[in-house]
Amino acid sequence: MCLSKVYLRREGKDEVIVEEATNANVIDNTGTVEINSIFDESKKVKGYFIKEVDFLKNRMILSKRK
């Protein structure tokens, strides 16, 4: 099983917000992304969008909406 790390990109720097994400869903068009982890934890991030998904590095980067 391949799990991914989810990062927030702020001012050119990436910060890990979820270590072992199992999936991510865009809730609505206002910029809310819900991320679920292997431990059945759910985290909602408002005002961001999915900027990049790298399947080889198992990572997803969220970037701030303007």
Contact map, one row per residue, 1 for C-alpha under 8 A:
111000000000000000000000000000000000000000000000000000000000000000
111100000000000000000000000000000000000000000000000000000100000000
111110000000000000011100000000000000000000000000000000000100000000
011111000000000000111100000000000000000000000000000000000111000000
001111100000000111111000000000000000000000000000000000000111000000
000111110000000111101000000000000000000000000000000000000011110000
000011111000011111000000000000000000000000000000000000000011110000
000001111100011110000000000000000000000000000000000000000000111000
000000111111111000000000000000000000000000000000000000000000111100
000000011111111000000000000000000000000000000000000000000000001100
000000001111100000000000000000000000000000000000000000000000000000
000000001111110000000000000000000000000000000000000000000000000000
000000001111111000000000000000000000000000000000000000000000000000
000000111101111100000000000000000000000000000000000000000000100000
000000111100111110000000000000000000000000000000000000000000000000
000011110000011111100000000000000000000000000000000000000000000000
000011110000001111100000000000000000000000000000000000000000000000
000011100000000111111000000000000010100000000000000000000000000000
000111000000000111111000000000000000100000000000000000000000000000
001110000000000001111100000000000000110000000000000000000000000000
001111000000000001111111000000000011110000000000000000000000000000
001100000000000000011111000000000011110000000000000000000000000000
000000000000000000001111100000000011100000000000000000000000000000
000000000000000000001111110000001111000000000000000000000000000000
000000000000000000000011111000001110000000000000000000000000000000
000000000000000000000001111110111100000000000000100000000000000000
000000000000000000000000111110111100000000000000000000000000000000
000000000000000000000000011111111000000000000000000000000000000000
000000000000000000000000011111110000000000000000000000000000000000
000000000000000000000000000111110000000000000110000000000000000000
000000000000000000000000011111111000000000001111100000000000000010
000000000000000000000000011111111100000000011111100000000000000000
000000000000000000000001111100111110000000011101110000000000000000
000000000000000000000001111000011111000001111000000000000000000000
000000000000000001001111100000001111100001110000000000000000000000
000000000000000000001111000000000111110111100000000000000000000000
000000000000000001111110000000000011111111000000000000000000000000
000000000000000000011100000000000001111110000000000000000000000000
000000000000000000000000000000000000111110000000000000000000000000
000000000000000000000000000000000001111111000000000000000000000000
000000000000000000000000000000000001111111100000000000000000000000
000000000000000000000000000000000111100111110000000000000000000000
000000000000000000000000000000000111000011111000000000000000000000
000000000000000000000000000000011110000001111100000000000000000000
000000000000000000000000000000111100000000111111000000000000000000
000000000000000000000000000001111000000000011111000000000000000000
000000000000000000000000000001110000000000001111100000000000000110
000000000000000000000000000000111000000000001111110000000000011110
000000000000000000000000010000111000000000000011111000000000011110
000000000000000000000000000000001000000000000001111110000001111000
000000000000000000000000000000000000000000000000111110000001111000
000000000000000000000000000000000000000000000000011111000001110000
000000000000000000000000000000000000000000000000011111100111100000
000000000000000000000000000000000000000000000000000111111111000000
000000000000000000000000000000000000000000000000000011111110000000
000000000000000000000000000000000000000000000000000001111100000000
000000000000000000000000000000000000000000000000000001111110000000
011110000000000000000000000000000000000000000000000011111111000000
000111100000000000000000000000000000000000000000000011101111100000
000111100000000000000000000000000000000000000000011111000111110000
000001111000010000000000000000000000000000000000011110000011111000
000001111000000000000000000000000000000000000001111100000001111100
000000011100000000000000000000000000000000000001111000000000111110
000000001100000000000000000000000000000000000011100000000000011111
000000000000000000000000000000100000000000000011100000000000001111
000000000000000000000000000000000000000000000000000000000000000111
